[in-house]
């Protein structure tokens, strides 16, 4: 993976984590146990610190950054969807930030909450636990149901399993020229997909 030290500070990646070879880590970045960082994610710890705690995932094309002396933290089992932007904020444990959502400086997403796709969380906004958050700017829509929290937990567990699958079998290859007969299928990893989360 492209990994760069700056001002003598080198990223840290726990051996049980998976960081895709196209993701970029710069400077003060700490990727904890069992984390997943997807293709083309950019974690720029060149101004402030970035911390991914145990079991969290940061998916394809996400950007994580912060102002000088800030800390951007994704707590345990945090789930950051494709293309999301986190800037100097905190995503509490077991929370989900949906695809293309933006969470700004000094904002805090409460534990077990879900920030909907394309939502914009304003700087300094403190969002409660177990809530559905949506809109531009984001606001609390309602409390999450037990089924929604279970769905989120299953989704995060699927990414934790993906970390292990990548460590066991992800290899760079040349594409085949044609589809082979009896082409293998991927294992069933469905977790009850809900569009837009």
Phi and psi in degrees as GROMACS dihedral restraints (atoms count N, CA, C in turn):
[ dihedral_restraints ]
;  ai    aj    ak    al  type     phi  dphi    fc
    3     4     5     6     1   -67.5    20    10
    4     5     6     7     1   115.3    20    10
    6     7     8     9     1  -135.7    20    10
    7     8     9    10     1   126.6    20    10
    9    10    11    12     1  -130.2    20    10
   10    11    12    13     1   135.1    20    10
   12    13    14    15     1   -86.4    20    10
   13    14    15    16     1   150.6    20    10
   15    16    17    18     1  -142.9    20    10
   16    17    18    19     1   136.8    20    10
   18    19    20    21     1    52.2    20    10
   19    20    21    22     1    33.7    20    10
   21    22    23    24     1    79.1    20    10
   22    23    24    25     1     6.3    20    10
   24    25    26    27     1  -105.7    20    10
   25    26    27    28     1   122.9    20    10
   27    28    29    30     1  -110.2    20    10
   28    29    30    31     1   138.0    20    10
   30    31    32    33     1   -58.4    20    10
   31    32    33    34     1   154.8    20    10
   33    34    35    36     1  -121.6    20    10
   34    35    36    37     1   129.5    20    10
   36    37    38    39     1  -128.4    20    10
   37    38    39    40     1   119.1    20    10
   39    40    41    42     1   -63.4    20    10
   40    41    42    43     1   142.1    20    10
   42    43    44    45     1   -58.4    20    10
   43    44    45    46     1   -24.7    20    10
   45    46    47    48     1   -87.7    20    10
   46    47    48    49     1    -1.6    20    10
   48    49    50    51     1   -86.5    20    10
   49    50    51    52     1   160.2    20    10
   51    52    53    54     1  -122.4    20    10
   52    53    54    55     1   120.7    20    10
   54    55    56    57     1  -115.3    20    10
   55    56    57    58     1   119.3    20    10
   57    58    59    60     1   -60.3    20    10
   58    59    60    61     1   145.6    20    10
   60    61    62    63     1   -60.0    20    10
   61    62    63    64     1   -18.8    20    10
   63    64    65    66     1   -95.4    20    10
   64    65    66    67     1    -5.9    20    10
   66    67    68    69     1   -71.9    20    10
   67    68    69    70     1   152.6    20    10
   69    70    71    72     1  -119.6    20    10
   70    71    72    73     1   127.3    20    10
   72    73    74    75     1  -117.4    20    10
   73    74    75    76     1   130.5    20    10
   75    76    77    78     1  -130.1    20    10
   76    77    78    79     1   123.2    20    10
   78    79    80    81     1    72.3    20    10
   79    80    81    82     1  -126.1    20    10
   81    82    83    84     1   -83.7    20    10
   82    83    84    85     1    73.5    20    10
   84    85    86    87     1  -123.1    20    10
   85    86    87    88     1   132.1    20    10
   87    88    89    90     1  -126.1    20    10
   88    89    90    91     1   115.1    20    10
   90    91    92    93     1  -105.5    20    10
   91    92    93    94     1   115.7    20    10
   93    94    95    96     1   -83.6    20    10
   94    95    96    97     1  -175.5    20    10
   96    97    98    99     1   -60.2    20    10
   97    98    99   100     1   138.4    20    10
   99   100   101   102     1    67.2    20    10
  100   101   102   103     1    13.5    20    10
  102   103   104   105     1   -79.5    20    10
  103   104   105   106     1   158.4    20    10
  105   106   107   108     1  -125.7    20    10
  106   107   108   109     1   129.4    20    10
  108   109   110   111     1  -123.4    20    10
  109   110   111   112     1   119.7    20    10
  111   112   113   114     1   -83.7    20    10
  112   113   114   115     1   176.0    20    10
  114   115   116   117     1   -56.7    20    10
  115   116   117   118     1   137.9    20    10
  117   118   119   120     1    61.6    20    10
  118   119   120   121     1    17.9    20    10
  120   121   122   123     1   -72.7    20    10
  121   122   123   124     1   146.4    20    10
  123   124   125   126     1  -123.3    20    10
  124   125   126   127     1   114.5    20    10
  126   127   128   129     1  -114.2    20    10
  127   128   129   130     1    98.6    20    10
  129   130   131   132     1  -102.0    20    10
  130   131   132   133     1    94.1    20    10
  132   133   134   135     1   -92.3    20    10
  133   134   135   136     1    48.9    20    10
  135   136   137   138     1   -95.4    20    10
  136   137   138   139     1   -12.0    20    10
  138   139   140   141     1  -116.8    20    10
  139   140   141   142     1   -56.8    20    10
  141   142   143   144     1  -120.1    20    10
  142   143   144   145     1   174.1    20    10
  144   145   146   147     1   -84.1    20    10
  145   146   147   148     1   145.1    20    10
  147   148   149   150     1  -123.3    20    10
  148   149   150   151     1   128.1    20    10
  150   151   152   153     1  -130.0    20    10
  151   152   153   154     1   124.0    20    10
  153   154   155   156     1  -107.5    20    10
  154   155   156   157     1   116.9    20    10
  156   157   158   159     1   -88.6    20    10
  157   158   159   160     1   173.0    20    10
  159   160   161   162     1   -48.8    20    10
  160   161   162   163     1   130.1    20    10
  162   163   164   165     1    77.2    20    10
  163   164   165   166     1     5.4    20    10
  165   166   167   168     1   -82.4    20    10
  166   167   168   169     1   161.3    20    10
  168   169   170   171     1  -135.5    20    10
  169   170   171   172     1   144.2    20    10
  171   172   173   174     1  -128.0    20    10
  172   173   174   175     1   113.1    20    10
  174   175   176   177     1   -89.2    20    10
  175   176   177   178     1  -177.1    20    10
  177   178   179   180     1   -49.0    20    10
  178   179   180   181     1   136.8    20    10
  180   181   182   183     1    61.1    20    10
  181   182   183   184     1    16.0    20    10
  183   184   185   186     1   -69.1    20    10
  184   185   186   187     1   151.3    20    10
  186   187   188   189     1  -122.7    20    10
  187   188   189   190     1   127.0    20    10
  189   190   191   192     1  -125.5    20    10
  190   191   192   193     1   127.5    20    10
  192   193   194   195     1  -156.5    20    10
  193   194   195   196     1   179.4    20    10
  195   196   197   198     1  -170.5    20    10
  196   197   198   199     1   164.2    20    10
  198   199   200   201     1   -70.5    20    10
  199   200   201   202     1   165.5    20    10
  201   202   203   204     1   -53.1    20    10
  202   203   204   205     1   137.2    20    10
  204   205   206   207     1    69.9    20    10
  205   206   207   208     1     6.0    20    10
  207   208   209   210     1   -82.5    20    10
  208   209   210   211     1   166.6    20    10
  210   211   212   213     1  -127.6    20    10
  211   212   213   214     1   127.9    20    10
  213   214   215   216     1  -108.1    20    10
  214   215   216   217     1   119.7    20    10
  216   217   218   219     1  -127.6    20    10
  217   218   219   220     1   131.4    20    10
  219   220   221   222     1  -111.6    20    10
  220   221   222   223     1   111.9    20    10
  222   223   224   225     1   -75.0    20    10
  223   224   225   226     1   178.4    20    10
  225   226   227   228     1   -51.7    20    10
  226   227   228   229     1   134.1    20    10
  228   229   230   231     1    63.6    20    10
  229   230   231   232     1    19.4    20    10
  231   232   233   234     1   -67.4    20    10
  232   233   234   235     1   151.8    20    10
  234   235   236   237     1  -135.8    20    10
  235   236   237   238     1   109.9    20    10
  237   238   239   240     1  -113.1    20    10
  238   239   240   241     1   111.5    20    10
  240   241   242   243     1   -74.0    20    10
  241   242   243   244     1   166.2    20    10
  243   244   245   246     1   -47.8    20    10
  244   245   246   247     1   129.4    20    10
  246   247   248   249     1    75.1    20    10
  247   248   249   250     1     6.5    20    10
  249   250   251   252     1   -71.4    20    10
  250   251   252   253     1   155.8    20    10
  252   253   254   255     1  -122.0    20    10
  253   254   255   256     1   124.9    20    10
  255   256   257   258     1  -116.2    20    10
  256   257   258   259     1   129.0    20    10
  258   259   260   261     1  -134.6    20    10
  259   260   261   262     1   102.9    20    10
  261   262   263   264     1    61.1    20    10
  262   263   264   265     1    37.3    20    10
  264   265   266   267     1  -124.2    20    10
  265   266   267   268     1   178.5    20    10
  267   268   269   270     1  -126.7    20    10
  268   269   270   271     1   128.0    20    10
  270   271   272   273     1  -108.6    20    10
  271   272   273   274     1   111.0    20    10
  273   274   275   276     1   -69.7    20    10
  274   275   276   277     1   168.7    20    10
  276   277   278   279     1   -57.5    20    10
  277   278   279   280     1   141.0    20    10
  279   280   281   282     1    64.3    20    10
  280   281   282   283     1    15.6    20    10
  282   283   284   285     1   -89.1    20    10
  283   284   285   286     1   159.7    20    10
  285   286   287   288     1  -125.7    20    10
  286   287   288   289     1   132.6    20    10
  288   289   290   291     1  -111.4    20    10
  289   290   291   292     1   119.2    20    10
  291   292   293   294     1   -74.3    20    10
  292   293   294   295     1   173.2    20    10
  294   295   296   297     1   -57.5    20    10
  295   296   297   298     1   132.9    20    10
  297   298   299   300     1    60.6    20    10
  298   299   300   301     1    16.3    20    10
  300   301   302   303     1   -77.1    20    10
  301   302   303   304     1   157.8    20    10
  303   304   305   306     1  -126.7    20    10
  304   305   306   307     1   129.4    20    10
  306   307   308   309     1  -121.1    20    10
  307   308   309   310     1   118.0    20    10
  309   310   311   312     1   -91.7    20    10
  310   311   312   313     1  -180.0    20    10
  312   313   314   315     1   -57.5    20    10
  313   314   315   316     1   135.5    20    10
  315   316   317   318     1    61.8    20    10
  316   317   318   319     1    12.8    20    10
  318   319   320   321     1   -79.5    20    10
  319   320   321   322     1   159.5    20    10
  321   322   323   324     1  -140.2    20    10
  322   323   324   325     1   123.0    20    10
  324   325   326   327     1   -96.4    20    10
  325   326   327   328     1   121.3    20    10
  327   328   329   330     1   -65.6    20    10
  328   329   330   331     1   155.6    20    10
  330   331   332   333     1   -56.1    20    10
  331   332   333   334     1   141.8    20    10
  333   334   335   336     1    64.9    20    10
  334   335   336   337     1     9.9    20    10
  336   337   338   339     1   -85.5    20    10
  337   338   339   340     1   159.8    20    10
  339   340   341   342     1  -123.2    20    10
  340   341   342   343     1   120.7    20    10
  342   343   344   345     1   -94.1    20    10
  343   344   345   346     1   118.8    20    10
  345   346   347   348     1   -66.0    20    10
  346   347   348   349     1   159.8    20    10
  348   349   350   351     1   -54.2    20    10
  349   350   351   352     1   139.0    20    10
  351   352   353   354     1    67.4    20    10
  352   353   354   355     1    10.4    20    10
  354   355   356   357     1   -71.7    20    10
  355   356   357   358     1   156.1    20    10
  357   358   359   360     1  -123.8    20    10
  358   359   360   361     1   109.6    20    10
  360   361   362   363     1   -92.6    20    10
  361   362   363   364     1   116.8    20    10
  363   364   365   366     1   -66.9    20    10
  364   365   366   367     1   156.3    20    10
  366   367   368   369     1   -55.9    20    10
  367   368   369   370     1   133.6    20    10
  369   370   371   372     1    79.3    20    10
  370   371   372   373     1    -3.6    20    10
  372   373   374   375     1   -70.5    20    10
  373   374   375   376     1   129.9    20    10
  375   376   377   378     1  -108.3    20    10
  376   377   378   379     1   115.8    20    10
  378   379   380   381     1  -105.4    20    10
  379   380   381   382     1   139.2    20    10
  381   382   383   384     1   -73.8    20    10
  382   383   384   385     1   170.8    20    10
  384   385   386   387     1   -71.7    20    10
  385   386   387   388     1   156.7    20    10
  387   388   389   390     1    52.8    20    10
  388   389   390   391     1    42.6    20    10
  390   391   392   393     1  -123.6    20    10
  391   392   393   394     1   151.1    20    10
  393   394   395   396     1   -93.7    20    10
  394   395   396   397     1   125.1    20    10
  396   397   398   399     1  -120.8    20    10
  397   398   399   400     1   130.3    20    10
  399   400   401   402     1  -152.3    20    10
  400   401   402   403     1   160.8    20    10
  402   403   404   405     1   110.1    20    10
  403   404   405   406     1   172.5    20    10
  405   406   407   408     1  -127.8    20    10
  406   407   408   409     1    97.8    20    10
  408   409   410   411     1   -74.2    20    10
  409   410   411   412     1   163.4    20    10
  411   412   413   414     1   -69.0    20    10
  412   413   414   415     1   144.0    20    10
  414   415   416   417     1  -144.0    20    10
  415   416   417   418     1   161.4    20    10
  417   418   419   420     1   -74.8    20    10
  418   419   420   421     1   123.9    20    10
  420   421   422   423     1   -89.6    20    10
  421   422   423   424     1   -43.0    20    10
  423   424   425   426     1  -174.9    20    10
  424   425   426   427     1   173.3    20    10
  426   427   428   429     1   -78.4    20    10
  427   428   429   430     1   145.3    20    10
  429   430   431   432     1   -75.3    20    10
  430   431   432   433     1   149.2    20    10
  432   433   434   435     1   -83.9    20    10
  433   434   435   436     1   163.7    20    10
  435   436   437   438     1   -61.2    20    10
  436   437   438   439     1   -36.6    20    10
  438   439   440   441     1   -63.8    20    10
  439   440   441   442     1   -40.2    20    10
  441   442   443   444     1   -66.7    20    10
  442   443   444   445     1   -39.0    20    10
  444   445   446   447     1   -68.5    20    10
  445   446   447   448     1   -35.4    20    10
  447   448   449   450     1   -65.6    20    10
  448   449   450   451     1   -42.1    20    10
  450   451   452   453     1   -60.1    20    10
  451   452   453   454     1   -44.2    20    10
  453   454   455   456     1   -62.3    20    10
  454   455   456   457     1   -44.1    20    10
  456   457   458   459     1   -60.1    20    10
  457   458   459   460     1   -43.3    20    10
  459   460   461   462     1   -63.9    20    10
  460   461   462   463     1   -40.0    20    10
  462   463   464   465     1   -61.9    20    10
  463   464   465   466     1   -43.2    20    10
  465   466   467   468     1   -66.6    20    10
  466   467   468   469     1   -39.7    20    10
  468   469   470   471     1   -62.9    20    10
  469   470   471   472     1   -33.5    20    10
  471   472   473   474     1   -64.1    20    10
  472   473   474   475     1   -39.6    20    10
  474   475   476   477     1   -71.2    20    10
  475   476   477   478     1   -32.9    20    10
  477   478   479   480     1   -65.0    20    10
  478   479   480   481     1   -38.8    20    10
  480   481   482   483     1   -66.6    20    10
  481   482   483   484     1   -36.2    20    10
  483   484   485   486     1   -61.9    20    10
  484   485   486   487     1   -37.9    20    10
  486   487   488   489     1   -55.4    20    10
  487   488   489   490     1   -47.4    20    10
  489   490   491   492     1   -67.5    20    10
  490   491   492   493     1   -39.3    20    10
  492   493   494   495     1   -62.0    20    10
  493   494   495   496     1   -42.7    20    10
  495   496   497   498     1   -63.6    20    10
  496   497   498   499     1   -42.6    20    10
  498   499   500   501     1   -63.7    20    10
  499   500   501   502     1   -33.1    20    10
  501   502   503   504     1   -84.2    20    10
  502   503   504   505     1   -32.0    20    10
  504   505   506   507     1  -140.6    20    10
  505   506   507   508     1    -5.5    20    10
  507   508   509   510     1   -73.7    20    10
  508   509   510   511     1   120.5    20    10
  510   511   512   513     1  -139.5    20    10
  511   512   513   514     1   147.6    20    10
  513   514   515   516     1   -77.5    20    10
  514   515   516   517     1   134.1    20    10
  516   517   518   519     1  -138.3    20    10
  517   518   519   520     1   169.4    20    10
  519   520   521   522     1   -90.5    20    10
  520   521   522   523     1   141.5    20    10
  522   523   524   525     1   -67.4    20    10
  523   524   525   526     1   153.1    20    10
  525   526   527   528     1   -76.2    20    10
  526   527   528   529     1   154.0    20    10
  528   529   530   531     1   -80.0    20    10
  529   530   531   532     1   -22.5    20    10
  531   532   533   534     1  -152.1    20    10
  532   533   534   535     1   156.0    20    10
  534   535   536   537     1   -70.9    20    10
  535   536   537   538     1   131.8    20    10
  537   538   539   540     1   -78.3    20    10
  538   539   540   541     1   155.3    20    10
  540   541   542   543     1   -65.5    20    10
  541   542   543   544     1   146.0    20    10
  543   544   545   546     1    55.4    20    10
  544   545   546   547     1    44.2    20    10
  546   547   548   549     1   -56.6    20    10
  547   548   549   550     1   132.3    20    10
  549   550   551   552     1   -64.1    20    10
  550   551   552   553     1   151.7    20    10
  552   553   554   555     1  -109.1    20    10
  553   554   555   556     1   153.4    20    10
  555   556   557   558     1   -69.8    20    10
  556   557   558   559     1   154.8    20    10
  558   559   560   561     1   -63.3    20    10
  559   560   561   562     1   157.1    20    10
  561   562   563   564     1   -72.4    20    10
  562   563   564   565     1   110.2    20    10
  564   565   566   567     1  -119.0    20    10
  565   566   567   568     1    19.2    20    10
  567   568   569   570     1   -65.0    20    10
  568   569   570   571     1   136.5    20    10
  570   571   572   573     1  -123.3    20    10
  571   572   573   574     1    33.3    20    10
  573   574   575   576     1    75.0    20    10
  574   575   576   577     1    55.0    20    10
  576   577   578   579     1   -51.0    20    10
  577   578   579   580     1   132.3    20    10
  579   580   581   582     1  -119.4    20    10
  580   581   582   583     1   120.6    20    10
  582   583   584   585     1   -62.5    20    10
  583   584   585   586     1   144.4    20    10
  585   586   587   588     1    89.8    20    10
  586   587   588   589     1    -5.7    20    10
